[in-house]
Amino acid sequence: MKKKYIIAVFLMILGLTFLFFYFKEEKVYTLKEYSPSGKLLAMSEYVIRNKDTVFHGKFISYNEKGIKINEGQFIDNEPHGNCFYYYDNGKLESVFYRKNSKINLECTYYDQSGLVKKYIICDSLGRTAFIIKFDDKVVKMYDGYAIWPVGQHKVVNKKLGEIKKGDDLKVGDTIRYNYLVANIPYAKRTFKIETVGIDNSKAKRIIKNKLPAEIIVEEILTHKGLNRIKAITQYTFNDKVTRVKNDTVSFDVNVN
């Protein structure tokens, strides 16, 4: 009898869970805009929330000739992720990874032949951290830092607290630190983390990538004393002008 009761409760919970997700799923509508001559100029997906129209989903626009001029996606009324922009002849002009309508995190520009002419990464506020320009795949100039520290935090119960000077860190504590690392076109990139003076093959680190150009490192501290943690990048180019670009950044934590 008890077994049947448990099964009935389980089935009821399963059914309620199904109904919750079924009704939670939003219906997606499509808004289309046409020219006076009847040609499709734009298409955007949206949902209805609290009786308001919220752009959420794919968008695409065309010029009067029917050639696609941009496409991407909205999340909660804001463009987000990769958005593609095209020349009037339909060739790709640029790709922006957008945080929202005001902030781009990564931008790549192309010439009419399809080659990259400029690449930029920005911080979370949209400020340029690194820019590089090309001419026929050859580096013409670059400015800024190809690797940029974002922050260092202590992880406690899955919550992050900023590491400050004088903080009490112990062996076994987990820290998380982030970097912006440029995805430079026409270059082979290597990236590594090392703590000075220890056997890094025994370090307990998890390295993850976050779009568009962020690397997140989570590490369990294993070494007492001063830990100088270095992030090292190397970019190797094919052209004869700029063969190798090396960048290193570091920060210190004291472990008791």
C-alpha positions as CSV (number, residue, x, y, z in Angstrom):
1,M,0.0,0.0,0.0
2,K,2.8,2.4,0.9
3,K,4.6,1.6,-2.3
4,K,1.4,2.4,-4.4
5,Y,1.1,5.7,-2.5
6,I,4.7,6.7,-3.3
7,I,4.2,5.8,-7.0
8,A,1.0,7.9,-7.1
9,V,2.7,10.9,-5.5
10,F,5.6,10.6,-7.9
11,L,3.3,10.5,-10.9
12,M,1.4,13.5,-9.6
13,I,4.7,15.5,-9.2
14,L,5.7,14.4,-12.7
15,G,2.4,15.6,-14.2
16,L,2.6,19.0,-12.4
17,T,6.1,19.5,-13.6
18,F,5.1,18.8,-17.2
19,L,2.1,21.2,-17.0
20,F,4.4,23.9,-15.5
21,F,6.9,23.7,-18.3
22,Y,4.1,23.4,-20.9
23,F,2.4,26.6,-19.9
24,K,5.6,28.4,-19.2
25,E,6.7,28.0,-22.8
26,E,6.0,31.2,-24.7
27,K,4.4,31.3,-28.1
28,V,6.6,33.0,-30.6
29,Y,5.0,35.4,-33.2
30,T,6.6,36.9,-36.3
31,L,6.4,40.6,-37.3
32,K,7.0,41.4,-40.9
33,E,7.5,44.7,-42.6
34,Y,6.9,45.3,-46.3
35,S,7.8,48.1,-48.8
36,P,5.0,49.9,-50.6
37,S,5.7,47.6,-53.6
38,G,5.1,44.6,-51.4
39,K,8.7,43.5,-50.9
40,L,9.7,42.1,-47.5
41,L,12.0,44.5,-45.7
42,A,12.2,43.1,-42.2
43,M,11.2,40.1,-40.1
44,S,11.4,39.9,-36.3
45,E,10.3,37.3,-33.8
46,Y,8.5,38.4,-30.6
47,V,6.5,37.2,-27.6
48,I,3.7,38.7,-25.6
49,R,4.4,39.4,-21.9
50,N,2.0,41.2,-19.6
51,K,0.1,42.3,-22.8
52,D,3.3,43.9,-24.2
53,T,5.2,43.0,-27.3
54,V,8.7,41.9,-26.5
55,F,11.2,41.2,-29.3
56,H,12.7,37.9,-28.5
57,G,14.2,35.7,-31.2
58,K,15.6,36.1,-34.7
59,F,15.6,39.3,-36.7
60,I,16.5,39.9,-40.4
61,S,16.4,42.9,-42.7
62,Y,16.6,43.4,-46.5
63,N,17.2,46.3,-48.8
64,E,14.8,47.4,-51.6
65,K,16.6,44.9,-53.9
66,G,15.7,42.0,-51.6
67,I,19.3,41.6,-50.5
68,K,19.9,40.8,-46.8
69,I,21.6,43.7,-44.9
70,N,21.6,42.4,-41.3
71,E,20.5,39.5,-39.1
72,G,20.8,38.4,-35.5
73,Q,18.7,37.8,-32.5
74,F,16.9,39.7,-29.8
75,I,16.7,38.6,-26.1
76,D,14.2,40.6,-24.0
77,N,14.0,43.5,-26.5
78,E,17.8,43.8,-26.9
79,P,20.1,42.5,-29.6
80,H,22.4,39.9,-28.1
81,G,25.1,37.5,-29.5
82,N,26.4,37.5,-33.0
83,C,24.8,40.0,-35.3
84,F,25.7,40.0,-39.0
85,Y,25.8,43.1,-41.3
86,Y,26.2,43.0,-45.1
87,Y,27.2,45.3,-47.9
88,D,24.5,46.3,-50.4
89,N,25.7,43.5,-52.7
90,G,25.1,40.9,-50.0
91,K,28.7,40.3,-49.0
92,L,29.5,40.2,-45.3
93,E,30.7,43.5,-44.0
94,S,31.0,42.9,-40.2
95,V,30.1,40.7,-37.3
96,F,29.4,42.2,-33.9
97,Y,29.0,40.1,-30.8
98,R,26.5,42.4,-29.0
99,K,25.8,42.5,-25.3
100,N,22.9,44.9,-25.9
101,S,21.9,47.8,-28.2
102,K,24.6,50.0,-26.7
103,I,27.5,47.6,-26.0
104,N,29.5,45.5,-28.4
105,L,32.0,42.9,-27.0
106,E,33.7,41.8,-30.1
107,C,33.7,43.3,-33.7
108,T,35.2,41.9,-36.9
109,Y,35.1,43.9,-40.1
110,Y,35.6,42.5,-43.7
111,D,36.5,44.1,-47.0
112,Q,34.7,43.4,-50.2
113,S,36.9,40.4,-51.0
114,G,35.9,38.7,-47.8
115,L,39.2,39.2,-45.9
116,V,39.3,40.6,-42.3
117,K,40.4,44.2,-42.3
118,K,39.9,45.0,-38.6
119,Y,39.2,43.2,-35.3
120,I,38.3,44.7,-31.9
121,I,37.5,43.3,-28.5
122,C,35.9,45.4,-25.8
123,D,35.3,45.2,-22.0
124,S,31.9,44.7,-20.5
125,L,31.2,48.4,-20.8
126,G,32.0,48.5,-24.5
127,R,35.4,50.2,-24.1
128,T,38.1,49.1,-26.6
129,A,40.7,46.8,-25.1
130,F,42.5,45.7,-28.2
131,I,42.4,46.6,-31.9
132,I,44.3,45.1,-34.9
133,K,44.1,46.0,-38.6
134,F,45.1,43.9,-41.6
135,D,45.8,44.5,-45.3
136,D,45.6,41.3,-47.3
137,K,46.0,39.2,-44.1
138,V,49.2,41.2,-43.2
139,V,49.2,43.0,-39.8
140,K,49.2,46.8,-40.4
141,M,48.9,47.9,-36.8
142,Y,47.6,46.9,-33.4
143,D,47.0,48.7,-30.1
144,G,46.0,47.7,-26.6
145,Y,46.3,44.4,-24.8
146,A,45.4,41.1,-26.4
147,I,44.8,39.7,-22.9
148,W,43.0,41.7,-20.3
149,P,42.3,40.6,-16.6
150,V,38.6,41.0,-15.7
151,G,38.7,40.1,-12.0
152,Q,39.6,37.7,-9.3
153,H,37.1,36.2,-6.8
154,K,36.9,33.7,-4.0
155,V,34.2,31.1,-4.4
156,V,32.3,30.2,-1.3
157,N,29.1,28.1,-1.6
158,K,29.0,28.9,-5.3
159,K,28.9,32.6,-4.5
160,L,31.7,35.0,-5.6
161,G,33.4,37.6,-3.4
162,E,36.0,39.9,-4.8
163,I,39.6,39.2,-3.6
164,K,41.1,42.2,-1.9
165,K,44.5,42.9,-0.6
166,G,45.0,41.3,2.8
167,D,42.2,38.8,2.4
168,D,42.6,35.6,4.3
169,L,43.0,32.7,1.8
170,K,43.9,29.2,2.8
171,V,45.0,26.0,1.1
172,G,41.9,24.3,-0.2
173,D,40.1,27.5,-1.0
174,T,38.7,28.0,-4.5
175,I,39.3,31.1,-6.5
176,R,38.0,32.2,-9.9
177,Y,39.7,34.6,-12.2
178,N,38.7,35.8,-15.7
179,Y,40.4,37.2,-18.7
180,L,39.5,38.8,-22.0
181,V,41.6,37.0,-24.6
182,A,41.5,38.3,-28.2
183,N,40.5,35.9,-31.0
184,I,43.0,37.5,-33.4
185,P,42.3,36.5,-37.1
186,Y,45.1,34.9,-39.2
187,A,47.0,33.9,-36.1
188,K,47.5,30.7,-34.1
189,R,46.9,31.3,-30.4
190,T,48.3,29.4,-27.4
191,F,47.1,30.2,-23.9
192,K,48.3,28.8,-20.6
193,I,48.1,29.5,-16.8
194,E,51.0,28.9,-14.4
195,T,51.8,29.7,-10.8
196,V,55.4,30.7,-10.4
197,G,57.6,28.3,-8.4
198,I,55.2,25.3,-8.2
199,D,54.7,22.1,-10.2
200,N,51.9,23.2,-12.4
201,S,51.2,19.7,-13.7
202,K,49.6,19.1,-10.2
203,A,47.6,22.3,-10.1
204,K,43.9,21.9,-9.7
205,R,42.4,24.1,-12.4
206,I,39.3,24.1,-14.6
207,I,39.5,26.4,-17.6
208,K,36.3,27.3,-19.5
209,N,35.6,29.6,-22.5
210,K,32.7,32.1,-22.5
211,L,31.6,33.7,-25.7
212,P,32.8,35.8,-27.3
213,A,36.3,36.2,-25.9
214,E,36.4,35.4,-22.2
215,I,38.4,32.7,-20.4
216,I,37.3,31.7,-16.9
217,V,39.7,29.8,-14.6
218,E,38.6,28.1,-11.4
219,E,41.4,26.9,-9.2
220,I,41.8,25.2,-5.8
221,L,44.7,26.7,-4.0
222,T,47.4,24.1,-3.0
223,H,50.5,26.1,-2.2
224,K,51.1,28.1,1.0
225,G,52.7,31.6,0.8
226,L,52.8,34.0,-2.2
227,N,51.1,32.6,-5.3
228,R,51.9,34.6,-8.4
229,I,49.5,33.4,-11.1
230,K,50.4,34.2,-14.7
231,A,48.3,34.1,-17.8
232,I,50.5,33.8,-21.0
233,T,49.3,34.1,-24.6
234,Q,51.3,33.8,-27.8
235,Y,50.0,34.6,-31.3
236,T,51.9,33.3,-34.2
237,F,51.2,35.0,-37.6
238,N,51.9,33.7,-41.1
239,D,53.0,37.0,-42.5
240,K,56.6,38.2,-42.5
241,V,55.9,41.5,-40.8
242,T,54.5,40.3,-37.4
243,R,55.6,36.8,-36.7
244,V,54.9,36.5,-33.0
245,K,53.1,38.5,-30.4
246,N,53.5,37.6,-26.7
247,D,51.5,38.9,-23.8
248,T,51.6,38.1,-20.1
249,V,49.6,39.3,-17.2
250,S,49.9,38.3,-13.5
251,F,48.4,38.8,-10.1
252,D,49.4,37.7,-6.5
253,V,47.4,36.0,-3.8
254,N,48.8,35.2,-0.3
255,V,47.8,31.8,1.0
256,N,48.1,30.9,4.7
